[in-house]
Amino acid sequence: MARDSLAAYRAKRDFNVTGEPRGEPATPASGRARFVIQKHAATRLHYDLRLEHKDVFLSWAVTRGPSRDPHDKRLAVQVEDHPLDYGDFEGTIPKGQYGGGTVMLWDRGWWAPEPGFDVDAGLEKGELKVVFAGERMRGGWALVRLKHDREHGRRVNWLLIKHRDEFVHEPDPDFLEQTATSVTSGRTMEEIAAGAPLEPTRTRRV
């Protein structure tokens, strides 16, 4: 299943040029589901949210980055599934390659559905209720698919919305500015772009 799910990912990349992982051999699943958010300075700056599910990372490009204010509904464009070893990738995708630009490991940790929530049914319906246990993303969040885009066959757009809990910040204008360094290397985007490649800390497993 993971191999079929990654066909689109591999078709978009020339692994003789880019240092992104092929996903071969597959990184083993962990005892808990991982998530990673990568700050990505491609054509436009965005934040890539990835949720481990069935041996791949389900992935969304959050165009303005996450907000801890429930009033800020952030557009999240669903993209192709990524391999689990992408959770360790921090560096620069060469110019001319798909997604060319600098990638930072902005946050990572564990995620789980809200108690009693069925992930597969939620994906089919177009609503995910998740709980993050990361260094920066904490507590409950929702991903809600926009029905109009789905019905007309356009790109699949969702909204990322913070649930109300003890981790809410209202308003939350400085969240992304205050978290402008990598959670693994401590580097800024500029330092990642200018520096020699570093071996990032491996994604946490149990």
Backbone as a chain_set.jsonl record, in Angstrom:
{"seq": "MARDSLAAYRAKRDFNVTGEPRGEPATPASGRARFVIQKHAATRLHYDLRLEHKDVFLSWAVTRGPSRDPHDKRLAVQVEDHPLDYGDFEGTIPKGQYGGGTVMLWDRGWWAPEPGFDVDAGLEKGELKVVFAGERMRGGWALVRLKHDREHGRRVNWLLIKHRDEFVHEPDPDFLEQTATSVTSGRTMEEIAAGAPLEPTRTRRV", "coords": {"N": [[0.825, -1.218, 0.0], [1.903, 1.284, 0.833], [3.816, 1.699, -1.172], [2.256, 2.099, -3.538], [0.889, 4.389, -2.712], [2.919, 6.226, -2.728], [3.579, 6.704, -5.327], [2.948, 9.057, -6.801], [4.482, 10.912, -5.41], [7.138, 10.03, -5.989], [7.189, 10.248, -8.753], [7.321, 12.958, -9.235], [9.868, 13.781, -8.675], [13.419, 13.982, -9.214], [15.671, 11.89, -8.147], [18.351, 11.76, -8.536], [19.158, 14.288, -8.432], [17.881, 15.789, -6.367], [18.143, 15.813, -2.785], [16.144, 14.692, -1.307], [14.418, 12.069, 0.468], [13.922, 8.783, -0.951], [12.152, 7.003, 0.062], [12.684, 4.353, 0.087], [14.667, 1.808, 1.351], [11.51, 1.295, 3.026], [10.765, 3.337, 5.832], [10.22, 1.993, 9.022], [7.003, 1.718, 10.6], [5.969, 3.418, 13.612], [5.328, 2.866, 17.153], [3.559, 4.762, 17.945], [1.671, 7.289, 16.275], [3.335, 9.559, 14.217], [3.912, 13.101, 13.695], [4.931, 15.769, 11.559], [5.965, 19.098, 10.899], [7.052, 21.074, 8.338], [8.714, 23.966, 7.556], [8.67, 25.686, 4.566], [10.278, 27.207, 2.052], [9.397, 27.613, -0.857], [8.134, 28.358, -4.086], [6.258, 29.988, -2.904], [6.285, 30.885, 0.522], [5.395, 28.458, 2.894], [3.89, 26.071, 5.188], [4.417, 22.702, 5.648], [2.318, 20.263, 6.646], [2.381, 17.057, 8.038], [0.991, 13.921, 8.589], [1.411, 10.843, 10.091], [0.061, 7.928, 8.792], [-1.032, 4.781, 8.113], [1.512, 3.861, 7.118], [2.561, 5.96, 5.595], [3.138, 9.53, 5.213], [0.4, 11.49, 5.352], [-0.271, 14.533, 3.717], [-0.344, 18.115, 3.835], [-0.207, 21.418, 2.527], [0.093, 24.191, 4.337], [-0.876, 27.313, 3.85], [-0.418, 29.805, 5.131], [0.723, 29.067, 7.45], [0.354, 27.516, 10.73], [-2.012, 28.612, 13.274], [-2.655, 29.422, 16.655], [-4.984, 30.577, 17.365], [-8.383, 30.137, 17.417], [-10.016, 31.622, 15.727], [-8.582, 32.039, 13.422], [-8.676, 30.603, 10.527], [-6.879, 28.521, 8.686], [-5.843, 28.01, 5.363], [-5.304, 24.831, 3.996], [-3.79, 22.969, 1.698], [-4.237, 19.894, 0.283], [-1.694, 17.615, -0.552], [0.478, 15.284, -2.31], [1.011, 12.026, -0.808], [3.757, 11.448, 1.434], [6.914, 9.753, 2.049], [7.776, 8.061, 5.153], [10.387, 8.565, 5.997], [10.747, 11.145, 5.248], [10.236, 12.705, 7.368], [12.608, 13.307, 8.58], [13.868, 15.121, 7.016], [15.699, 17.992, 6.372], [16.856, 20.78, 4.755], [17.981, 21.872, 1.514], [16.072, 21.891, -1.378], [16.997, 21.497, -4.691], [17.003, 24.224, -7.062], [14.677, 24.273, -9.687], [13.82, 21.722, -9.297], [10.888, 19.909, -8.211], [9.103, 21.732, -5.846], [11.315, 23.253, -5.192], [13.596, 24.815, -2.971], [14.214, 26.033, 0.419], [13.999, 23.925, 3.286], [12.804, 23.561, 6.517], [12.805, 21.787, 9.59], [10.264, 22.417, 11.413], [8.49, 21.652, 13.438], [7.769, 18.675, 15.336], [6.499, 15.521, 16.495], [4.086, 13.639, 18.257], [0.863, 12.462, 17.164], [-2.669, 11.973, 17.548], [-5.986, 10.736, 16.901], [-8.924, 12.458, 18.106], [-10.467, 11.129, 21.072], [-12.401, 8.309, 20.304], [-12.746, 9.013, 17.656], [-12.837, 8.124, 14.247], [-10.333, 7.74, 11.978], [-10.144, 6.96, 9.213], [-12.835, 7.061, 8.398], [-13.235, 9.759, 8.853], [-11.472, 10.919, 6.97], [-12.734, 10.175, 4.627], [-15.159, 11.518, 4.902], [-14.27, 14.1, 5.11], [-13.305, 15.469, 7.335], [-11.115, 15.839, 9.981], [-10.301, 15.232, 13.32], [-7.893, 16.0, 15.496], [-5.224, 15.478, 17.881], [-2.359, 17.062, 18.918], [0.925, 16.406, 20.104], [3.473, 17.992, 20.255], [6.505, 19.973, 20.024], [5.806, 22.56, 19.495], [3.231, 22.562, 18.424], [0.351, 21.899, 20.093], [-2.293, 20.16, 21.73], [-5.822, 20.11, 20.697], [-6.915, 20.062, 17.274], [-8.557, 20.779, 14.149], [-9.034, 19.506, 10.868], [-10.679, 20.444, 8.044], [-12.342, 19.649, 5.139], [-13.001, 21.563, 2.224], [-16.017, 21.577, 0.668], [-16.889, 22.491, -1.869], [-14.639, 22.642, -3.579], [-13.928, 19.957, -3.682], [-16.144, 18.818, -4.97], [-16.0, 19.833, -7.556], [-13.676, 18.912, -8.635], [-11.257, 20.26, -8.346], [-8.071, 21.36, -6.919], [-7.581, 19.879, -3.734], [-8.799, 21.422, -1.106], [-8.461, 22.219, 2.311], [-9.269, 23.346, 5.649], [-7.304, 24.373, 8.396], [-7.842, 24.398, 11.767], [-7.712, 25.633, 15.049], [-8.763, 23.927, 17.957], [-10.699, 24.795, 20.855], [-9.011, 24.869, 23.809], [-6.711, 24.378, 26.547], [-4.465, 25.259, 25.238], [-4.965, 27.336, 23.556], [-4.377, 30.515, 22.017], [-5.362, 33.76, 21.957], [-5.38, 36.94, 20.691], [-3.063, 35.558, 18.182], [-0.646, 36.671, 16.972], [2.154, 36.568, 16.855], [3.168, 34.025, 16.798], [4.454, 32.483, 14.706], [6.653, 34.104, 14.211], [8.024, 33.963, 16.599], [8.882, 31.405, 16.605], [10.978, 30.735, 14.825], [13.082, 29.055, 14.235], [14.76, 25.916, 13.609], [13.536, 22.895, 15.088], [15.275, 20.845, 15.417], [17.939, 21.422, 14.535], [18.31, 24.036, 15.316], [18.678, 26.08, 13.545], [18.093, 29.021, 11.485], [16.007, 29.767, 8.607], [17.62, 31.077, 6.746], [20.167, 30.304, 7.568], [20.042, 27.563, 7.134], [19.802, 27.526, 4.348], [22.259, 28.598, 3.602], [24.212, 27.053, 4.826], [26.366, 24.131, 5.208], [25.194, 20.792, 4.512], [23.544, 19.158, 7.231], [23.335, 16.367, 9.45], [20.253, 15.592, 10.51], [18.564, 15.216, 13.709], [17.204, 12.017, 14.323], [13.819, 11.109, 13.557], [11.603, 10.812, 16.277], [10.981, 7.695, 17.831], [9.209, 4.883, 19.273]], "CA": [[0.0, 0.0, 0.0], [2.747, 2.472, 0.902], [4.467, 1.906, -2.459], [1.271, 2.713, -4.413], [0.599, 5.728, -2.208], [4.062, 7.104, -2.97], [3.865, 6.789, -6.759], [2.918, 10.461, -7.209], [5.657, 11.547, -4.794], [8.357, 9.667, -6.716], [7.109, 10.708, -10.141], [7.579, 14.393, -9.297], [11.22, 14.096, -8.214], [14.598, 13.337, -9.787], [16.486, 11.622, -6.961], [19.756, 11.984, -8.878], [19.406, 15.72, -8.247], [17.432, 16.23, -5.052], [18.532, 14.993, -1.636], [14.969, 14.195, -0.593], [14.431, 10.602, 0.564], [13.114, 8.027, -1.904], [11.192, 6.136, 0.725], [13.111, 2.973, -0.152], [13.605, 0.972, 1.911], [10.526, 2.043, 3.804], [10.984, 3.519, 7.266], [9.175, 1.24, 9.732], [6.027, 2.461, 11.395], [6.294, 3.495, 15.031], [4.253, 2.444, 18.031], [2.627, 5.886, 17.998], [1.669, 8.013, 15.007], [4.16, 10.763, 14.236], [3.613, 14.205, 12.79], [6.018, 16.715, 11.342], [5.648, 20.296, 10.128], [8.26, 21.612, 7.728], [8.632, 25.295, 6.964], [9.156, 25.409, 3.214], [10.381, 28.407, 1.221], [9.377, 27.252, -2.267], [7.676, 29.543, -4.817], [5.709, 30.792, -1.824], [6.545, 30.315, 1.84], [4.261, 27.767, 3.501], [4.26, 25.081, 6.201], [3.917, 21.39, 5.239], [1.846, 19.421, 7.745], [2.404, 15.648, 7.655], [0.463, 13.035, 9.614], [1.65, 9.433, 9.812], [-1.149, 7.105, 8.741], [-0.9, 3.624, 7.214], [2.869, 3.731, 6.573], [2.995, 7.138, 4.854], [2.716, 10.814, 5.759], [-0.6, 12.308, 4.693], [0.396, 15.834, 3.692], [-1.051, 19.334, 3.462], [0.563, 22.657, 2.52], [-0.658, 25.224, 5.057], [-0.315, 28.439, 3.116], [0.022, 30.89, 6.015], [1.225, 28.487, 8.682], [-0.664, 27.302, 11.769], [-2.291, 29.638, 14.269], [-3.297, 28.895, 17.857], [-6.215, 31.326, 17.553], [-9.46, 29.452, 16.691], [-10.616, 32.49, 14.718], [-7.741, 32.019, 12.233], [-8.865, 29.363, 9.766], [-5.78, 28.546, 7.736], [-5.981, 27.148, 4.199], [-4.372, 23.7, 3.948], [-3.986, 22.309, 0.418], [-3.756, 18.513, 0.353], [-0.721, 17.253, -1.578], [0.731, 13.846, -2.384], [1.579, 11.354, 0.359], [5.216, 11.448, 1.509], [7.447, 8.625, 2.825], [8.005, 8.369, 6.559], [11.716, 9.138, 6.245], [10.715, 12.587, 4.998], [10.178, 13.35, 8.669], [13.955, 13.679, 8.991], [14.497, 15.954, 5.987], [15.901, 19.434, 6.512], [17.909, 21.158, 3.815], [17.57, 22.653, 0.354], [15.706, 21.212, -2.611], [17.622, 22.31, -5.735], [16.192, 25.021, -7.972], [14.271, 23.513, -10.861], [13.14, 20.519, -8.837], [9.571, 20.131, -7.631], [9.213, 22.268, -4.497], [12.653, 23.781, -4.957], [13.705, 25.831, -1.929], [14.735, 25.631, 1.718], [13.063, 23.194, 4.133], [13.166, 23.515, 7.936], [11.984, 20.987, 10.502], [9.709, 23.439, 12.295], [7.941, 20.975, 14.61], [7.448, 17.262, 15.178], [6.104, 14.858, 17.732], [3.087, 12.583, 18.093], [-0.512, 12.897, 17.016], [-3.685, 10.928, 17.702], [-7.339, 11.256, 16.726], [-9.666, 12.663, 19.342], [-11.036, 9.858, 21.537], [-13.604, 7.842, 19.629], [-12.83, 9.487, 16.273], [-12.332, 7.185, 13.257], [-9.556, 8.516, 11.013], [-10.511, 6.63, 7.836], [-14.158, 7.631, 8.152], [-13.064, 11.2, 8.791], [-10.876, 11.264, 5.684], [-13.779, 10.022, 3.61], [-16.144, 12.576, 5.116], [-13.636, 15.4, 4.936], [-13.096, 16.142, 8.613], [-10.229, 15.158, 10.914], [-10.159, 15.846, 14.638], [-6.612, 15.453, 15.927], [-4.564, 16.037, 19.059], [-0.919, 17.106, 18.709], [1.852, 16.495, 21.224], [4.746, 18.39, 19.66], [7.209, 21.012, 20.757], [5.124, 23.822, 19.245], [1.816, 22.261, 18.2], [-0.169, 21.174, 21.241], [-3.734, 20.152, 21.913], [-6.732, 19.688, 19.654], [-7.059, 20.82, 16.031], [-9.432, 20.17, 13.151], [-8.84, 19.698, 9.436], [-12.011, 20.362, 7.442], [-12.261, 19.783, 3.688], [-13.978, 22.446, 1.608], [-16.822, 20.717, -0.207], [-17.018, 23.015, -3.232], [-13.471, 22.239, -4.357], [-14.004, 18.519, -3.848], [-17.192, 18.484, -5.927], [-15.673, 20.274, -8.9], [-12.445, 18.292, -9.084], [-10.097, 21.137, -8.261], [-7.178, 20.947, -5.848], [-8.366, 19.538, -2.549], [-8.522, 22.415, -0.082], [-8.97, 22.015, 3.661], [-8.954, 24.403, 6.61], [-6.703, 23.952, 9.657], [-8.463, 25.249, 12.776], [-7.401, 25.259, 16.431], [-9.865, 23.699, 18.883], [-10.598, 25.541, 22.107], [-8.514, 24.113, 24.959], [-5.759, 25.168, 27.324], [-3.355, 25.703, 24.399], [-5.419, 28.429, 22.702], [-3.85, 31.868, 22.199], [-6.22, 34.704, 21.24], [-4.958, 36.567, 19.331], [-1.793, 34.814, 18.132], [0.044, 37.248, 15.806], [3.614, 36.425, 16.864], [3.518, 32.607, 16.947], [5.433, 32.048, 13.71], [7.866, 34.9, 14.373], [8.722, 33.502, 17.804], [9.292, 30.006, 16.389], [11.596, 30.866, 13.507], [14.274, 28.208, 14.122], [14.514, 24.478, 13.518], [13.462, 22.195, 16.37], [16.341, 19.848, 15.487], [19.283, 21.992, 14.372], [18.362, 25.383, 15.862], [19.039, 27.038, 12.501], [17.087, 29.791, 10.772], [15.907, 29.413, 7.187], [18.791, 31.609, 6.058], [21.325, 29.467, 7.915], [19.898, 26.28, 6.446], [20.077, 27.757, 2.934], [23.658, 28.943, 3.383], [25.141, 26.154, 5.479], [26.601, 22.774, 4.725], [24.159, 19.857, 4.987], [23.751, 18.561, 8.538], [22.541, 15.172, 9.714], [19.295, 15.962, 11.556], [18.19, 14.216, 14.697], [16.229, 11.11, 13.769], [12.46, 11.227, 14.049], [11.435, 10.045, 17.494], [10.221, 6.461, 17.747], [9.103, 4.158, 20.528]], "C": [[0.853, 1.259, 0.0], [3.385, 2.758, -0.439], [3.508, 2.577, -3.444], [0.984, 4.147, -3.993], [1.705, 6.712, -2.531], [4.388, 7.272, -4.444], [3.898, 8.241, -7.228], [4.118, 11.213, -6.653], [6.913, 11.28, -5.621], [8.348, 10.199, -8.144], [7.481, 12.184, -10.285], [9.036, 14.76, -9.031], [12.287, 13.326, -8.967], [15.579, 13.121, -8.643], [17.982, 11.599, -7.266], [20.158, 13.436, -8.636], [19.055, 16.166, -6.832], [17.892, 15.268, -3.959], [17.37, 14.488, -0.825], [14.97, 12.667, -0.582], [13.514, 9.955, -0.459], [11.971, 7.279, -1.228], [11.476, 4.672, 0.487], [14.495, 2.785, 0.464], [12.7, 1.789, 2.828], [10.955, 2.155, 5.255], [9.875, 2.792, 8.022], [8.234, 2.16, 10.498], [6.435, 2.422, 12.865], [5.109, 3.006, 15.856], [3.209, 3.519, 18.228], [2.742, 6.639, 16.684], [2.437, 9.325, 15.146], [3.529, 11.871, 13.401], [4.86, 15.054, 12.651], [5.446, 17.905, 10.595], [6.966, 20.878, 9.642], [7.972, 22.979, 7.12], [9.336, 25.247, 5.619], [9.104, 26.686, 2.379], [10.511, 27.979, -0.231], [8.973, 28.502, -3.056], [7.037, 30.529, -3.851], [6.02, 30.095, -0.501], [5.27, 29.676, 2.383], [4.797, 26.771, 4.52], [3.611, 23.754, 5.823], [3.589, 20.544, 6.465], [1.772, 17.986, 7.267], [1.978, 14.793, 8.849], [0.733, 11.59, 9.219], [0.332, 8.66, 9.874], [-0.939, 6.016, 7.69], [0.401, 3.672, 6.408], [3.312, 4.868, 5.661], [2.66, 8.374, 5.674], [1.639, 11.406, 4.858], [-0.147, 13.764, 4.804], [-0.508, 16.954, 3.194], [-0.062, 20.497, 3.476], [-0.293, 23.755, 3.137], [-0.099, 26.572, 4.618], [0.201, 29.567, 4.0], [0.584, 30.371, 7.331], [0.136, 28.351, 9.724], [-0.813, 28.503, 12.691], [-2.987, 28.985, 15.448], [-4.572, 29.651, 18.223], [-7.327, 30.637, 16.758], [-10.149, 30.305, 15.631], [-9.84, 32.453, 13.401], [-7.859, 30.663, 11.546], [-7.88, 29.369, 8.602], [-5.989, 27.539, 6.603], [-4.892, 26.081, 4.202], [-4.672, 22.898, 2.685], [-3.405, 20.899, 0.494], [-2.842, 18.224, -0.83], [-0.469, 15.752, -1.505], [1.282, 13.299, -1.068], [3.102, 11.367, 0.274], [5.69, 10.233, 2.316], [7.758, 9.042, 4.252], [9.398, 8.931, 6.823], [11.791, 10.611, 5.851], [10.636, 13.371, 6.303], [11.526, 13.742, 9.224], [14.588, 14.718, 8.064], [14.499, 17.425, 6.368], [17.057, 19.803, 5.602], [17.331, 21.963, 2.673], [17.256, 21.736, -0.816], [16.223, 22.063, -3.763], [16.607, 23.062, -6.596], [15.888, 24.214, -9.228], [13.62, 22.197, -10.534], [11.774, 20.884, -8.258], [9.719, 20.591, -6.177], [10.556, 22.865, -4.172], [12.682, 24.91, -3.945], [14.178, 25.224, -0.625], [13.639, 25.003, 2.569], [13.609, 23.131, 5.556], [12.241, 22.556, 8.676], [11.479, 21.914, 11.609], [9.08, 22.84, 13.553], [7.764, 19.495, 14.284], [7.156, 16.659, 16.539], [5.111, 13.764, 17.403], [1.726, 13.208, 17.836], [-1.427, 11.697, 17.206], [-5.031, 11.538, 17.373], [-7.966, 11.553, 18.083], [-10.308, 11.344, 19.771], [-12.35, 9.52, 20.837], [-13.72, 8.243, 18.175], [-12.167, 8.486, 15.339], [-11.649, 7.952, 12.129], [-9.99, 8.222, 9.582], [-11.894, 7.174, 7.479], [-14.084, 9.149, 8.041], [-12.458, 11.663, 7.481], [-11.91, 11.177, 4.569], [-14.798, 11.157, 3.706], [-15.569, 13.957, 4.851], [-13.498, 16.186, 6.214], [-12.213, 15.271, 9.5], [-10.169, 15.948, 12.209], [-8.947, 15.201, 15.295], [-6.111, 16.165, 17.171], [-3.061, 15.927, 18.84], [-0.182, 17.145, 20.048], [3.231, 16.747, 20.63], [5.437, 19.41, 20.529], [6.501, 22.361, 20.623], [3.621, 23.642, 19.036], [1.321, 21.384, 19.341], [-1.691, 21.22, 21.249], [-4.514, 19.795, 20.672], [-6.814, 20.646, 18.485], [-8.025, 20.084, 15.126], [-8.915, 20.484, 11.757], [-10.188, 19.445, 8.778], [-11.883, 20.615, 5.942], [-13.362, 20.691, 3.16], [-14.733, 21.681, 0.524], [-16.846, 21.201, -1.653], [-15.85, 22.553, -4.108], [-13.514, 20.743, -4.652], [-14.992, 18.161, -4.956], [-16.794, 18.813, -7.358], [-14.283, 19.816, -9.36], [-11.229, 19.185, -9.084], [-9.134, 20.595, -7.217], [-7.994, 20.79, -4.569], [-7.95, 20.466, -1.407], [-9.202, 22.052, 1.233], [-8.711, 23.294, 4.457], [-8.363, 23.763, 7.861], [-7.155, 24.924, 10.732], [-8.116, 24.736, 14.175], [-8.684, 25.038, 17.217], [-9.63, 24.495, 20.17], [-10.182, 24.596, 23.236], [-7.48, 24.976, 25.663], [-4.582, 25.702, 26.505], [-3.744, 26.819, 23.439], [-4.689, 29.718, 23.058], [-4.698, 32.797, 21.332], [-5.847, 36.129, 21.62], [-3.591, 35.907, 19.366], [-0.906, 35.338, 16.999], [1.528, 36.925, 15.723], [4.085, 34.971, 16.901], [4.623, 32.189, 15.979], [6.738, 32.834, 13.806], [8.692, 34.418, 15.56], [9.241, 32.071, 17.671], [9.993, 29.889, 15.041], [12.859, 30.034, 13.337], [13.864, 26.742, 14.112], [14.47, 23.837, 14.901], [14.559, 21.139, 16.494], [17.736, 20.456, 15.416], [19.424, 23.377, 14.97], [18.658, 26.457, 14.831], [17.828, 27.813, 11.994], [17.012, 29.295, 9.332], [17.14, 29.884, 6.421], [20.028, 30.766, 6.338], [21.244, 28.104, 7.25], [20.261, 26.435, 4.97], [21.553, 27.971, 2.666], [24.63, 27.895, 3.889], [25.332, 24.824, 4.786], [25.517, 21.852, 5.266], [24.538, 19.262, 6.34], [22.897, 17.322, 8.657], [21.559, 15.497, 10.824], [19.079, 14.836, 12.54], [17.105, 13.327, 14.126], [14.847, 11.341, 14.372], [12.259, 10.306, 15.247], [10.569, 8.81, 17.266], [10.12, 5.831, 19.122], [9.528, 2.725, 20.296]], "O": [[0.571, 2.2, -0.742], [3.498, 3.919, -0.83], [3.898, 3.529, -4.121], [0.851, 5.026, -4.845], [1.457, 7.915, -2.603], [5.379, 7.919, -4.782], [4.793, 8.618, -7.984], [4.705, 12.052, -7.338], [7.668, 12.206, -5.92], [9.396, 10.559, -8.679], [7.912, 12.608, -11.357], [9.407, 15.928, -9.148], [12.094, 12.163, -9.32], [16.247, 14.061, -8.213], [18.796, 11.437, -6.356], [21.342, 13.772, -8.635], [19.846, 16.843, -6.176], [18.013, 14.064, -4.185], [17.57, 13.91, 0.243], [15.466, 12.04, -1.517], [12.462, 10.499, -0.797], [10.96, 6.963, -1.854], [10.593, 3.833, 0.666], [15.415, 3.532, 0.13], [13.091, 2.841, 3.335], [11.449, 1.192, 5.842], [8.7, 2.961, 7.694], [8.621, 3.228, 10.974], [7.148, 1.52, 13.305], [4.026, 2.764, 15.325], [2.086, 3.224, 18.637], [3.796, 6.628, 16.049], [2.21, 10.097, 16.078], [2.716, 11.611, 12.513], [5.732, 15.053, 13.519], [4.554, 17.755, 9.761], [7.875, 21.139, 10.429], [7.092, 23.121, 6.272], [10.484, 24.81, 5.54], [8.028, 27.181, 2.044], [11.612, 27.979, -0.782], [9.425, 29.6, -2.729], [7.237, 31.74, -3.954], [6.018, 28.867, -0.419], [4.198, 30.278, 2.337], [6.008, 26.641, 4.696], [2.39, 23.68, 5.69], [4.479, 20.158, 7.223], [1.18, 17.705, 6.225], [2.512, 14.914, 9.951], [0.332, 11.154, 8.14], [-0.404, 8.725, 10.858], [-0.698, 6.309, 6.519], [0.394, 3.543, 5.184], [4.35, 4.751, 5.008], [1.986, 8.286, 6.701], [1.925, 11.784, 3.723], [0.311, 14.188, 5.865], [-1.312, 16.781, 2.278], [0.819, 20.557, 4.333], [-1.276, 24.197, 2.544], [1.024, 26.93, 4.975], [1.177, 30.225, 3.639], [0.888, 31.156, 8.229], [-0.903, 29.003, 9.619], [0.11, 29.297, 12.869], [-3.816, 28.094, 15.267], [-5.17, 29.397, 19.269], [-7.229, 30.556, 15.534], [-10.797, 29.77, 14.731], [-10.393, 32.806, 12.36], [-7.212, 29.695, 11.947], [-8.036, 30.133, 7.649], [-6.274, 26.367, 6.848], [-3.713, 26.381, 4.387], [-5.697, 22.22, 2.611], [-2.211, 20.732, 0.742], [-3.171, 18.546, -1.972], [-1.117, 15.039, -0.74], [1.937, 14.016, -0.311], [3.672, 11.306, -0.816], [4.957, 9.736, 3.171], [7.976, 10.22, 4.533], [9.581, 9.694, 7.771], [12.807, 11.26, 6.101], [10.936, 14.564, 6.335], [11.597, 14.44, 10.236], [15.717, 15.15, 8.297], [13.459, 18.021, 6.647], [18.125, 19.196, 5.677], [16.323, 22.652, 2.831], [18.077, 20.902, -1.199], [15.917, 23.255, -3.815], [15.495, 22.586, -6.824], [16.77, 23.544, -9.765], [12.943, 21.606, -11.376], [11.54, 22.027, -7.866], [10.376, 19.929, -5.375], [10.914, 22.979, -3.0], [11.896, 25.853, -4.036], [14.506, 24.039, -0.566], [12.501, 25.473, 2.582], [14.741, 22.7, 5.774], [11.038, 22.519, 8.418], [12.166, 22.16, 12.6], [9.131, 23.453, 14.619], [7.627, 19.11, 13.123], [7.513, 17.208, 17.582], [5.258, 13.05, 16.411], [1.466, 14.342, 18.239], [-1.01, 10.55, 17.043], [-5.214, 12.744, 17.545], [-7.581, 10.962, 19.092], [-10.657, 10.525, 18.921], [-13.276, 10.328, 20.785], [-14.684, 7.865, 17.509], [-11.051, 8.04, 15.605], [-12.291, 8.718, 11.41], [-10.186, 9.156, 8.804], [-12.096, 7.688, 6.378], [-14.788, 9.753, 7.231], [-12.874, 12.683, 6.93], [-11.942, 12.022, 3.675], [-15.241, 11.687, 2.687], [-16.277, 14.868, 4.423], [-13.561, 17.415, 6.207], [-12.525, 14.105, 9.742], [-10.008, 17.168, 12.204], [-8.96, 14.012, 15.613], [-6.51, 17.288, 17.476], [-2.542, 14.836, 18.605], [-0.601, 17.818, 20.99], [4.05, 15.835, 20.516], [5.0, 19.682, 21.647], [6.58, 23.203, 21.518], [2.832, 24.498, 19.438], [1.805, 20.269, 19.536], [-2.296, 22.205, 20.825], [-3.967, 19.251, 19.713], [-6.788, 21.865, 18.654], [-8.282, 18.895, 15.319], [-8.422, 21.581, 11.494], [-10.772, 18.372, 8.93], [-11.382, 21.657, 5.521], [-14.512, 20.605, 3.591], [-14.128, 21.195, -0.432], [-16.824, 20.383, -2.572], [-16.053, 22.124, -5.244], [-13.171, 20.316, -5.755], [-14.708, 17.297, -5.786], [-17.219, 18.123, -8.285], [-13.78, 20.297, -10.375], [-10.25, 18.885, -9.768], [-9.341, 19.505, -6.684], [-8.981, 21.496, -4.361], [-6.879, 20.306, -0.821], [-10.36, 21.635, 1.26], [-8.024, 24.203, 3.991], [-8.856, 22.739, 8.333], [-6.897, 26.124, 10.64], [-8.218, 23.539, 14.446], [-9.597, 25.861, 17.157], [-8.494, 24.82, 20.516], [-10.899, 23.654, 23.573], [-7.387, 26.176, 25.402], [-3.79, 26.501, 27.005], [-2.939, 27.213, 22.594], [-4.413, 29.99, 24.226], [-4.746, 32.639, 20.112], [-5.989, 36.496, 22.786], [-3.017, 35.712, 20.438], [-0.458, 34.56, 16.157], [2.112, 36.997, 14.642], [5.283, 34.715, 17.024], [5.622, 31.601, 16.395], [7.808, 32.299, 13.518], [9.922, 34.462, 15.525], [9.965, 31.59, 18.542], [9.641, 29.043, 14.219], [13.63, 30.267, 12.407], [12.77, 26.38, 14.546], [15.26, 24.184, 15.78], [14.755, 20.59, 17.578], [18.626, 20.045, 16.161], [20.545, 23.863, 15.123], [18.867, 27.616, 15.187], [16.695, 27.338, 12.06], [17.846, 28.504, 8.892], [17.644, 29.174, 5.551], [20.844, 30.54, 5.445], [22.266, 27.548, 6.847], [20.945, 25.583, 4.403], [22.055, 27.571, 1.615], [25.77, 27.846, 3.427], [24.568, 24.444, 3.9], [24.978, 22.091, 6.347], [25.694, 18.908, 6.574], [21.842, 17.232, 8.029], [21.969, 15.665, 11.972], [19.365, 13.672, 12.262], [16.169, 13.828, 13.502], [14.716, 11.716, 15.537], [12.694, 9.155, 15.232], [9.544, 8.878, 16.587], [10.86, 6.199, 20.035], [9.519, 1.92, 21.227]]}, "num_chains": 1, "name": "protein.A"}
